[in-house]
Amino acid sequence: MSAIAVPRPGVQERILLHLRDYVDHADKVEVPFALSQMGIANAVAIARSNVPRAIAGMREQGHLIERQAHVTGVSRKRKAYFLTEDGANIADDIWSKVSTQPVRLVHPDGRSEMLELAQALEATDLPLRHVDFLRYLDETGTVDLSTLSAELIERDLSKHIEKQLVTSLNDLPKTRRFFGRANELENMVALLEDQSSSILVPGIAGIGKTALAGKLLEGFTHRRNLLYHRCQDWEGSRAFLEATSEWLSAMGYNDLSDYLAATPVPKASMAVNLILEGLQDSPSLIVIDDLHKVGDETLISALRSLTLRIPEFEDVGLVMFSRSFRMVVPESDSTGRIVTLVMPLEGLDQDSSRQILTAMPDLDMVQFLHIYTLSRGHPLVLELINRGNVGETFHATLEAFVEQEIFSRLSGSEKRLLGSIAVFREPMPLEAISGVEAETDLLDGLVEKGLARQADSENYDVHDLVREFLTRSMNESLRQELHANATVWYRSRRGSAAERIEYIHHLNESGDTDTLAEVLTAEGHNLVSAGHTELLGILRPLEREGYGPRSWCVIKELRGDILSIQGRWDEAEVEYDGAVALARRHKMSKILARLLSARADIAVKRGAMDDALELHRKALEIQIAMRDAVGAARSYNNMGYIFRRRKDDRHALEVYGNVEKLLESEDDPELCDARISLATAFLEMGELDRARDHAMVAFEETEDKGVDILHARARAVLGRYYARAKENELAMQYYSGALEILSEQADPHSAVEVQILLGQVLGDAGRGGEAAEHYLDGLALAEANDFRMLQGELLARLGEVESDRSQKMEYLQRSLSVFRELGAVDSMREVQTAVHRAVMGH
């Protein structure tokens, strides 16, 4: 009998069908796992991160409710979902239609028959519900029972309990041989198996830290989820967090990925909370190698927090390998409990050292003791000695030994080839080094000698110790030449931000200041605005010599932008001041206006409104003279905001009128951002008709134009307008559209602004609880990105919508503290008035 393609109900319909079976649990204290987000995701076969989005519309339409509940099998409270009476009626209607759909049922004995879905449920002894049938239904409308079992069905429905172990060891170099370390391994395994804890393993370069890491991970394979992350000089916390988020996503937890997509500068506390939530009920081991290479305080702060909290979890371990002996994580918590065990890695013992020296079987004890004393049991040095078959000559120091006995024996071509690999900061394929005048067939010999290392089947690199010896002995002209060859490789491979940063690094190291200046001018601002603050490591050491005034001005501006993102405003202002002086001296008007606006932004963040207003006025003069309509509109809007803060509506309306004139006279799509800001300002001032007109124009200008975040903002303003006009159905329509767009965006500042707008829409519609959810989401983003003025504003708004008096006071006091720290006097006065009203019970 031929199969019939059966249309499967949509996600929302399947969720309603799923929840239909649990209507009796709405008032229960403890509810089944099936009512949690993960339970719903399992039942209807979608990612857990998509559940809130799928549920949002149903909740707004009154089909279901959400509340915190104790979930069976989960240690902490979780969000659970229950159908309302309307939702249950709709679910019944859906089942009436779905139950009569024909499905082809293949029985375990090979028989097949066409049945209605309701009949098919009765025709099997397996524990299958209607949503299970829909989940296993293929595109031909067939359910093959021969592939199913009760155990498989249960596993699919309870993935939070029995997870497939996930291994992410992409950066782990291959280890050719491994000697000794039995005691170290035994101690580490015993500690990690006994309790959840952290281990710090310091040791000098080449002592065998990476090999030990690989052996440790090998011992936990098929027993735990495994993550190996190797730190690099040019990376910060984001690289570790992104690697962790991909690993957690493979384990079925997407919240960290969602958070990183929304913020270019993650906050340590937020990231740690998400990591540990993802590791709940998941036996896991995280190994971080070369920790000494990262000076990023966010990563160090995250690791400190992880070490303190890991003991609260079951079967979770963190092992850190570092060349530094500095104690970067706490050894004990505030109660005196040991949270991190320090296990320094020393040289190998004599027996293990002898095992490495296989090429010298006749080595007498005197010669061996000389080598052993000189090498201090250092595995890499012993390996190099063995492969070079040296050992008869006595040397005073290890450095002299390596230089004279190993590097001096290399041919010029071998040194050049080794150097061409060493200049890259990550393993590279052969094509990347083919541009040098050296025989790549020498590579096998260098690998055999232990000087080069094959990272995987295609890529090669060198050990850090070898790189250090090479860079110390390499002359400057050769070093610049090899870095220039590296720029050739990256010049045509700049698709990702990481590749563009590597290109910039090699341009800098090659001494090509002209091209470096061009690339920084063309691409620097986009990289910084996307949150790639690691660029500061390249920009900071640059010196004035060799750069023209415009290029040096851009370099100082980029430094200031990164420092401002990091909240280091004093340092940012020093960079901006230097750039402003250059821009004035060399009449770079456009850059000068941009710099003045950047200075004004910092002044606003600090609450120095007079200074900000004066800086905006100066920027505006330049923008008007240059006929820069986009810049002028932005400056007018910023000035209007300051006037509104001062309750000076007359001047605010005056500058906003100037924005309207620009919008009427200029036809530039980039002015749409200014139009939305203007609409928002008019809404705040009660100029509702003007707000609606501008928001509607912005809505039409941005629809289907590929500017989603602007369209979301326009929708949110319209939603708020209709909420003010008491047209709640229209308000929710625009609100829902904005929320859908927002969920897919990665611009943190705009995301915070839209969350505020959405909160205002709901607040105006009298839905304070839902408004608070958006304000809290916005606050998390604002804290993560150090948007301090927005933090204060969001806390104040939370105080406005909170009904519980003690919680209201807490939000307002926190807002007051933020504004006091910034010195935002006007904002402080507003919050103090709100506190007074709360105290008086108004």
N, C-alpha and C positions, 0 to 999 in steps of 0.2 A: 504494500500500500504506500503510495507516495506521500511524503511529508508535506505539511501545509505551513507556510511561514506565519507565525502568530505574532501580532504586535504586542510587545511587552509593555505593561503600564510604566509611566514615567516614575522618576525617583520619588517625587512627593506622594504619588498614589501608592507606591510600594511601602513608603514609611507609614502612611495611614493604615494600610492593611496590616503591617507588622504590629503597630501599637494597638490595633483593634483587639488583639488577643489579651491585652493587659489592662483593660479599663478598670478591673477590680482593684488595682494596686494604687489608685490615685491618692488614697488617704493612708497608705501604709508607711511606717517609719523606715523599714528596710525593703528595698525593691530589687527585682531581678536585674542581673547584668544586662539583659536584653533591652532595658529602658535607658541605658547610658548611651553616650555618643558612640563609643566603640561598639557596643552591642547593636545599635541601629546600623552602623556602618557594615558590620559583619553580615547582618540579616539581609540588607538590600544591595550588598556588593558595591559599595563606594568607599572612597578614602575617608578616614575619620575627619580629616581637615575640611571635607566638603559638607559634613553634616550641619554645622551651624548655618551655612549659606542656604542649604535646602530647607531647613526648618524655619528660617526667618520669616518667609512669606506666610507660612501656615500659622505661625504665632500671631502675626499682625492681623490675620483674618479671623482669629479667634477659634481656630481648629484644634489648637493644643496649648498646653501651658508648660512652663519650665520651672523646676525648683531643685534646690540642693537636697540630696537624699543619701542615706547610707546604701551603698550598692553591694550586693552579695559578692564576696570574693575580692573586694577592693578595700584597702585599709582606710582610705580617706573618703570624705564626702565627694560626690560627683554630681554634675548636672544630670537630671533625669527628666523625661518628657512623658506627658499623659494627655490623652485625647479629651477634649471637652465634649459635651453632649452633641454639639453641632458637628464636631470632628468625627465622632463615632457614627453619626447618621450618614455622613458623607462616605466613611469607610464601608458601611453596609451597602451603600449604593454601588461603590466600586466593586465590591465582592459579587454583587448580583450580576454585574456585567462580566467580570473576569471569570467567574466560576463556570460559565457556559462555554468558554472558549475551548476549541478542540486542541488536544495535545497528543502527540504520538509517544506511547510508553513502551520502552524496550525493557523486558523483564530479564532477570539474571539468567534464565534458561534459554534466552535468545528469542522468545516470542515477542511480537510487537502488536499493539492494537491502538486504535484511535478512540480516545475517550474525552469527555468534557473534563475540565480541570478538577471540578468537584468530585467526579467519579474516580479520577486518577488518584486522588488523595486516599480514597477508600480502598483502592486496588493494591496497595503496598503495605507491608508490615514495617517498613522503615519509618523512623520518627520524623516525617516530613510535614511541614506546614505549608500553607499556600505560598508564602514568600520564599520558602526553600525551593519549591517547584519552579517559581519564576527565576530564582537565582541560577538554577542548573539547566534552565531551558536554553537550547542552542538556537542559532538563527533559522533553523528549519522547523522549529516548533517541537523538538524532540527532547525527552528526558530519558537518558540511558541509566536505568537502575543498576545495571551490571557493574558500573564504575563506582557506585556509591556503597557506603557502609555506615552504620550508626556512629562508629568512631570518627570517620571522616566528616560527617555532618556536624558532630559535636565540636570537632577541632575548628572547623570553619566558623562556628558561632561563638567560640571562646578564645579568640586569638590573643587576648590579653594574658591568658594563663599559659598556653603552650605556644611559644613563639619559635619560629625557625631561627636558629643561631646565625648571626650575621657577622662576617669577617671582613674587615677593611685594612689590608696590609699593603696598599699600593706603593708606599714610599720605602718599604723595608728592603734594603740592599741584600743581594745574595751573599751568603757566607760559604766560602769554599771549604774551610775546615774549622773545627771547634775543639779546643783542648781545655782540660781542667774545669774549674769553676763549679765542681760538684757541690761543694759546701755552700757556695753562694746561692746556687739554684735551689738547693734543698731548703735553705732558710727562707728564701723569698716565697716559694710555693707554700711552705708550712704556714707562714704568716697570712698569706692571702686566703688560704683555705680555712684558717681558723676564724678569721673575722674580716669584715670589710674595713680596709685601711689603705694608707698610702705609703709608698716607699720612695725615698730620694737616694739615687745612686750617683754620687760624684766621682769623677775620675779623669785623669789627664787624657789628652788626645791620643787615640790609637790604642788605649789600654784594653779595649775589647767590650766597650759598653753596648755598641750596636749588635755585636754578635751575641752577647748575653741577652739583650732584648729579644732577639729572634728566637733564641732557645727557650726563653721563658714563655713567649707566645705559643711556641710549638707545643709546650707542655699543657697549655689550656685549650688547644684546638679541640673542637667537638664537645667542649665542656662549658664554654662561655662565649658570649658575643665579644669580639675582639676588635680593637681599634689601635692602629699604630700611626702616630703622627710625627713626622720629622720636621723640626723647626728650621727655618732658613733666615739668614741675616736680613733679607729685604722684606720679610713678612712680619705681620703683627698678629694680634689676637684673632683677626677675622679669618685668616687661613685655617687656624685650628678650629674655630667655631663652624666654618663652612664644612670642613672635613667631618666634624662631629655631627652636623645636621644631616649630611648625606647618609652617614652611618645609621643615625636614628630613624631617618625616613625609610631606609631599607628594613628597619625593624617595625615599621608601621606607625611611627610617631613623627608628625610633620610640623608641630608647633614651633620648633626652633628654626626650621627652614622658613616658615611664614614670617617669623620675627626678623630674621636676617634680611629677608626680601624687603622688609618695610623700613629698615634703618641702615644707613651706611656706617654708623659709628655705634656698634652694640654696647650696651651697658653690662658690666660684669655680673651684677647681682641678678639681673633679668635672665641673662644667658645661663647662669648656674641653676636657677630655679627650673628652667625649661629642660636642661640636660638631665637633672635629677628626676624630674617628672617622667622623662622618657625612659629612664633606667629603672623605674618602679617595677618590681617583680621580674626583672630581666638580669640574669647572672652575666656580668660584664667585666672586662678588663681593658683599661685604657693605658697605653704606653706612649709616653712623650719622650722623644729623643732629641739631643742637642738643644736642651732648654736654654743653655747659656747664650745662644745666638739671639734670643729675643729680649729686648729691653722694654717691650710694650707693657705699661703698667696695667692695662686692662686685662691682659692674659695672666699676669702674675696675680692680680687681684682675684681673678676667677679661680685660679689654682688654689689660692689660699682658702677661699670659701669652699671649694670642693673638698679639700682635705679635712676641713672642720665638720662637714656635713655627711661625708661618705659613711662614717661609722653608724649613722642612723639607718642605713640600708642593708639589705641582705645580698651577699655574694657580689659585691662591687669593689673593684680594686683600681688604684691609680699608681702607676710606677713612672717616675721621672728620672731620666738620665741626663747628666749635665757635666760639662767640663769645669764648671765653677763649683767651689766648695762653700759658696755663700748660702746661708740658710734662707731661701726665698719663701718657704712655706712654714707654718707653725709646727713645732714638734709636739705641742700639747694644747689642749683647749683651756678654757677659763676654770674648769674644774680640776685640772691637773692630769686629765686622761691623755695618754699618748695617742696622737692621731697620725704622726708621720715617723717612720723608722728610717734613720740615716744609715746607709750601708756603703761606705767608701770602697771603691774598687781598686785594689792594689795590683801589682804585677803578678805574673804566674809563679808558681813554685818551681823549684829546680827540675822536678820530674816532668812536669808539663812543658817546661821550656825545652828540655832535651827532645821531647817528642816532636817539636816543631822543626828542629835542626836535622831533618832527614837527609839532607845532602852532605852532611859531615859526620858520617858514622864513626870515623877514626879520630874524632876530636878528643885530645887528651884533657884531663881534668883542669890543668892550669889554663889552657886556652878557653875551655868552657866557662870556668869561673870568671875569667876576664870579660867574656861576652855577657855572661849573666849579670855581673856587677855593673858593667857599663850600661846594659839595656834595662837593668832593674826589672827583668822579667816582662818587659814590654812586648806584647804579642806581635804588633805590627812591625816593630824594629827587628825582632827575631825572624819574622817572615821574610823581610827584605834581606837580612843577612843570609838566610838559608837559600833564597832564590838567587842571590848574587854569589853564593859560595865563597864568602870572604870570612876572615877571622884570624888570620895569621899575624896581622899587623896590630900593634897596640896603639890606642889613641886616648888622648886625655879626656875628651868630652864626647857625649853622644852626638852633638851637632857636628863636630869635626869628623866623627866616624861616618855619619850618614853622608855628609858632603863629599868626603874624600873616597870612601869605599863604594858608594852607590851612585850619586849623581855625577861624579867626575868620570865614571866609566861609561856613561851614556854618550852616544854619538850626537852630533849637532842636530841631525834629523829627529832623533828620538826625543831630545830635549824640546825641540820646537813642537813636535806632535803632542807631547805631554802638556806643554804650556797652552797649546790651543784648546785642549780639553779643560784645563784648570781655570781658564778665564771665565767659563760659563758657570753660573751659580746653581745650575741644576743639571741632571743627566741629559745628554743630548744624543741624537742619532748621528750616524757617520756622515750623512750629507751636510750636517752643520759644520763639520771640520774639514770638508773636502777642499775648501778654498785656500788652505795653507799649502805652501810648497814643501810638503812632506809626504812620505809614502805611508798611506794608511794601513798597508799590510804590516807595518812595524807594530801596529796596535796589539796584535796577538802576543808579541814578545813582551810588550810593556805590561799586559795583563798577566802574563805568566810570571813576570818578575814581581808582581804585586804592586806596581806603581800606578797602573790604571786599573779601573774596576768596571766590570760589565754590570750595570744596574739591572738590566733585563735583557730580553732577546734583541732589542734594537738600540738601546741607549747606553752611553758610557760616561763615567765621571772619574774623579780621583778622590782619595781620602783627604780629609782636612789637613792631616799632618803633612802629606805630600804637597798639598797646595801651599801650605805655609813655607815649606822649604823652597819650593819653586819661586814663589813671589818674592822671597827674600833675596834669591840669587839672580832673578831675571832683570836684565837691564831695561831702562825706561822705554827706549825706542822699540824693543821687541814687545814689551807689554802693551804699548799703545797700538802697535801693528796687529797683534792678536785680537785685541778688543775691537779694532776696526773691522777685522774679518767677521767677528760676531755680529756687528751691526748690519753687515750684508745679509746674514741669515735672517735677522729680525725685520729688516726693511720691508720684506714682502710678506711678513707673518705678524701682522699687527691687528688681528681681528678681535682679540680679547684685551681687556684692560691689563691683565698680567703681562701679556706679550708687549704691550706698549710701554709698560714700566721697565721691562728688561731692555728694550730698545733704547730708552732714555738712559738707563744705567751704563750700557756699553758706549753710547755716544759720549757720555761724561768721562768714562775711563779712557777712551781713545783720544781725548783732547780735542774732539771735533766740536768746538764751542759754537760755530756758526749754525750747524745743523741742530745741535742741542737747543739753541735759542729758538730756532724756527719751530721745532716740535713742541717745546714748552709753550710757546705763544699760541700755537694752533690747537693743542690738545690738553694742555695743563688744566685749564678751568673746568673742562668736562670731567677729567679724572678726579679732581678735588671735589667737585659738587657731587660726584657719585660715591664719595666717602673714602677714596684711596689716599688716606693720610700717610701711608708708608712712603709716599713721594717725598715727604719732608726729609727723610734720611739721605736722599740724593741732593735736595735743594740746600740743606743747611750748610754743608762744607764748601759750597761754591763761593768763589771770590770774585770781586768786581773786575779784576783784570781779564781782558779777553772778551768782554761783553759790551755791546753798544748800549747807549742810554735806554732805549726802548726795551731791549731784552732784559737788562738788569732790573728795570722797573717792574716788568712782568714777574720776574723771579721773586722779587721782594713781595709783590702782591700775592703770589701763590703761597709764599711762606705765611703771610698774614692770614690768608683765607683758612689754611689748615690749622693754624694756632687758634683762630677764632672758633672753628668747629670744635676744637678740643677744649674750649673754655679758658684758654690761656690769653686773656684779653690784654693784659699789660704787654706781653711779648708781641702779640699781634699788632698793637698800636705802634710799637717801635718799628716794626717792618713797614706798616702803612705810612708812617711819618717819613721814613727814608724814601719810599716810593713817591709820596706826594711831592717832596722836594725835587726829585728828578723830573717828575711830570711837569712841574711848574717851570723849572729851568729850561727844559727842552720843548715847552709848548705842546705837550701831548694831552690835548684837551679832553678827548673821550675817556682816556685812562684816568685822568685827574678826576673827572666827574664820578667815575666808577669808584675810585678810592675814597672820595669824600662821602659817598653813599655808604660804603663799607664802614667807615669811621662812625657815621651817624647810626648805623645799625647797632654797633657796640654801645654807643651812648644810650640808645633806647633800651637795650638789654640791662644797662646799669641804672636806668631811670633818670639819666641826666638829660632831661627833655629840652632845656634851653640850648645846650651844646648841640643836641641832635637837630633842633630846628635851624640853628645857624648853619650847620654843615649841609643840611638839605637845601637851604637857600643858596649857598655857594654853588652846590652841584647844579641847581636849577638854572642859575645864571648862565653857566657853561652850556647846558643842554639847550636852552632857548637860543643862544648864539649859534649853536651848531645845527639848529632845527632838528634836534633829536626828540621826536614826539614821544617815543616809547619811554625814554629815560625821564622826560619832563613829566609825563603822566604818573609815573611811579613816584617821583619826588613830590608832586602835588598831593597824591593820595597819602603818602607818609606824613606830610605836613598836616593834612586834614585829621589824621589819626591823633597827632599830638594836640591839635586844637580841641578835638573832642574830649581828650583826656583832661583838658583844662576847663571843660564846660564852656568853651568859647565857640558856640555854634555859629555865630555870625561869620567869624573868620574861616571856620571849617566849611560852611556852605560856599563861601567865596572861592576857596581853592578848589572845592569840588566842582564849582561852576566852570573853572578853567579846564578841568579834566573833560567835562562835557563838550566844551568848545573844541578841544583837540579831537575828541571822538567824532564830532560832526565834520571837521575839516580834513581829517587824515583818513586814508584808506589803507591801514596797515594791520594785517591779521594779528601781529604781536601785541596790539593794543587791547585785545580781548581780555587779557589778564587784568589790566587796569579797569576795564568795564565791570568785571565781576567784583573787584575790590570796592569799586564805587557803589555798586548795588548793595553790597553788604553794609557799607557805611550809611547809606540812605535808610536802610532797614533799621539800623540801630538808632537813627535820629528820628524815626517816625515818618519819614518822607516815603510813604508806602507806594504811591503811584510811580514815583521816579524809580524806586527800587525795582518794582515789577517790570517796568519798561526796559530797563537796562539788563535785568536778569533774563528776560525773554529774548532780547536781541543776542545776548551771549549764548543762550541755549541754542538758538538757531544757527549762529555762526560756528559753533563747535560740534554740532551734530554730524556724525559720520565724517569727521575731518581728521581723525587720527590724533586728536588732542584730548584723550580721555579724562585726564585729571581736571582739565579746565571744564569739560562738560559735566563732570561730577560736581564741581563747585557751583556751576550755574544751576544744576538741578537742586542742589541743597539750598541755595538762596531762594529759588522758587518755592521749594517745599516749605521753607520758613515763612515766606510771604503768605502762602495759602493757609498755613496754620494760624498766622496772625488774623487772617480774614475769616477764621472759623470754618474754612472749607477743608475739613480734615481728610476727606477721601482723596482729594487732589493732592494735598500735602503729602500723604503717605505714598502716593504714586510716584511723585518726584523723589521722595526720600528713598524708596526702595531702589529706584534706578541708580541713584548716587551711591548707595551702599554696595550694589552689585559691581559697579565700576571700581570703587575704592578697594574692594577685596583683591583686585588683581594688580594694584599699583605698588611701586617701590620708591616713591618720592616721599621721604619722611615728613618734611615740613608741610607739604601740601596735604599729606594724609592727616596730620594733626589738625590743620585748619578745617578740613572737611568733617572730621570727627566733632569739632566744636559746632560747626554749622548743623550737623545732623542732631546733635544734642539740643541745640536751640529749637530745631523743628519740633522735636518731641516735647520739649519743655513748653513751647507755645501751645502745643496741642493738649497740654495737661497730663502728659505721660512722663512724670518726673523720674520714675524708676528706670525706664528705658533710656531716658536722657543721661542719667548717671552712668549707665553702662558705657555709653559713647565717650563721656568725659573721662572715665577711668581708662578706656583704651587709648584715648588721646594723651592722657597723663603718662602712661607707660612709654609711649613713643617720645614724648617731650623729655622725659627723664633720661631715656636712652641716648638722646641726641643732644642733651644739655641745652634745650630750648627753654632757658630759665624764665623769661617773661611769660611764655606760654604755660609753663608749669604753674606759676602764680595765678594766671587767669583761669586755668582749668580747676585749680583747687578752690578758687573763689566761686566758680560756677557750680561745683559740687556742693559747696555750702549753701548756694541758693536753692537747689532742688532737693536737698536732703531733708526728710521730715523728722528724723530722730534728732532731738535737740543736742545731745552730747556729741553725736557724730558730726552734726552741722558745725558745732564749735571747734571740733578738731580740724576739720577741713579749713575753716576760716583762719584759725591760728597758724596752720601750716602755710597758708597763702600769705599771711602777714609776715611770717619769718622769711619767706622767699623774697618778698618785695623789700623788706627791711635790709636783707643782705645785699640786694642790688642797689639800694638807695632810691628806689622808685617811690618818691614821697606821695605823689598824687594817687597812685594805686594803693598805697598804705592807708591813706585817708578813706578811700572808698570801702576798703575791707574793714577798717575800724568802725565805720558807720554800720556796716552789716553785722559786725560783732555786737555793737550796742543794741541794734534791733533784736538780735537773737536773745540777748540777755534780758531785754524788756518783754520778751515773749511776743513780739510783733511778727 
